[in-house]
Amino acid sequence: MEFFKIHRDIPFMRNAMVFNVISLVTFLAAVFFLFSKGLHLSVEFTGGTLMEVSYSQPADLNAVRKSIANLGIKDVQVQNFGNAKDVLIRMPVQKGGNSGQQSERVMEALKADNASATMRRTEFVGPQVGDELAADGLKALAFVVAGIMLYLAVRFEWKFAVAAIIANLHDVIIILGFFAFFQWEFSLPVLAAVLAVLGYSVNESVVIFDRIRENFRRYRKMNTQEIIDNAITSTISRTIITHGSTQLMVLSMLLFGGETLHYFAVALTIGILFGIYSSVFVAAAIAMWLGIRREDLVKGVVKKDEDPNDPNAGAAV
């Protein structure tokens, strides 16, 4: 399916160096903010108090947040738990008090606002649990990266695997850089969004790489730069449909998902935008500079009954 068809290839690779210099500057800025400011980690990573409160009627989450904020407690996560009447509250460790005192203060404030509020459970999440979650998150990221590299090396060629991983890690670091610069809360849902962006970005790279391989097979007179330009141009319509549809869904979460899904949607939005950019201007350019050749990818010859001018002939996704 195509919304439109471009009949003349766009010379993306002509300005590849300029775009990659911009990417490098953005990447280095993200790394700088990560080291200078660090991530604003949520309760799951730093430890804090976890409370489950039940109401007789569906809870007003905004009213709960306001009641807790009036106590001077910041960075509180409030969300429904199980059903609309149960609320899960996560609060960071407060200086000058313990978990029990903090829970009592919060319950007094909630009962003053709504007498039906009932404490179901409260517990303290220690920093050691947060350290374990952080370690597990890094392991998950490492396994995803290793899996992607292995998949691309087997399906295409090692040069494509290196190019795709550099581009995907570029996306991840930039997302983390945004969260460090603006000091947005980095929680488990945001970590899940980062891992999702890795898989999402590599899908776009695979589509372009697959078209490059097919172009090497069909267009014998084109050089590598022309092959890549044609591959990217011929997949633009697909890119607009796929990423546009995904972004509409993410935008709905961003606008209507509430505070719980806000930063999850923000991370996905940044990842989608930079994922398109990196697949076109970073991954493809790096593969070109690594010296991909027709001989690296083409194992056979063009079938006699295949139209060499058909951009969809023999394409696989």
Order of alpha helices (4+ residues) and beta strands (2+ residues): alpha-beta-alpha-beta-alpha-beta-beta-alpha-beta-alpha-alpha-beta-alpha-alpha-alpha-alpha-alpha-alpha
